[in-house]
Amino acid sequence: MQTSKDPLHGITLEMIVTQLAESYGWAELGYQVRINCFISNPSVQSSLKFLRKTPWARTKVEEFYKFSLREGKLKQH
């Protein structure tokens, strides 16, 4: 069995947003990743809706997630 070196392998966007929100809180997440869906009336569902149709924003969130894993700020599931 081969394991993927991609830290996003098998992780859904919903899992990423939920874990970031739980670890940082919406206010800090909005500060770290300057995307309005994290600042103005944030929720997992509204963030997912925006991120799924906005590739540049999704990339920013995925990069911040990977950065947070490398820095040890998140636990990898």
N, C-alpha and C positions, 0 to 999 in steps of 0.2 A: 504494500500500500504506500502510495506516494503522498507526502504532505506538501501542501502549497506554502510557498514562502510569502505569499500575499497576505498581509494582515487583515485584509477585508474579505478574504475567502470565506464563504459561508455566513457572512454577517449581512443582515438586511439593513436598508436605510433606516427603517423604524428602530432597529436595535441600536444603531449608531446615535440617532437623535435622542432616544430615551436615555441611553447611558451617559451621553454628554450632559443632558439636562439634569440628570440625577447627580452627577459628579460636580458640575460647576454651578448649577442653578441658572435660570433663564437670564438674569441680569448679567452675570459674568460671561455666560455664553454669548450674549449679544455684544458684549464689550470685546471679547476675543475674536469673534467671527462677525464682522459688521454686516449682518443681513437682517433686513427689517422683520422677517418672520420670527426672529428671536427677540426682537425689541418691542414691537407693537402687538400687544395682546397675544403672547406666544402660547402655543400648545403643540403637542406632538402631531396631532392630526393636521392642523393648519400648516405647520412647518413641512410635513411630508408632502402635502398638496403642492406647495410652492417649489420645494426642492426637486420633485419628480419632473416638473416641467421647465426647470431652469438649470441647465447643465453646469454653467459656471459656478453657481451657488452650491450645487451638490459637490462639485470638485473641491471647493473651499472647505466644506464641512468634512469631507472624507480626509483631506489633508490634515485638518486640525485634529481629527480623530487619531490618525496615524502618529502625529506629533505627540499627542497626549499619551498614547501607548508607549512610545519611546521614552518619554519623560517619566513614566511610571505613575501618571496621574489617573490612569484607568486600569481596571483589571481586565485582562483578555479572557473572554468566555470560551 
